[in-house]
């Protein structure tokens, strides 16, 4: 398996875990308020939108909050997307991320990425950063599940 295929596989595993989180959450739990940002709807939306941003062709031009017309961070919980809407969004962003990785290929992943933080990092750095960010927030969601005694998704 090439490097790009390995990275794509790890993204697929993260998407699978996020889908399990969404499927495990009832409607009430999806929007249940918690302290700070530890709300399942907020975190799930943030995860997907952030990946969408980082695989966007122009990071500076990414249209934050455009998809659903709400800001994951500040808008009322009732305005946030439903689990079904997030699941559809996951499918689209998963395909975009997979295409981005495949288009770069193994050699492209190792090339400098002048757009990402403009610090001379590679495309691989960006891909791993996004993957770490995704897993971080899936972990936060799992902690909310633990607090609510909801079964957490299995680790992959």
Secondary structure, DSSP 8 states (H G I E B T S, - for coil): --HHHHHHHHHHHHHHHHHHHHHH--HHHHH---STT--HHHHHHHHHHHHHHHTSS-GGG--TTTTTSS-TTTS-GGGS--HHHHHHHHHHHHHHHHHHHHHHHHHHHTSB-SSSTTTT-BHHHHHHHHHHHHHHHHHHHHHHHHHTT-------
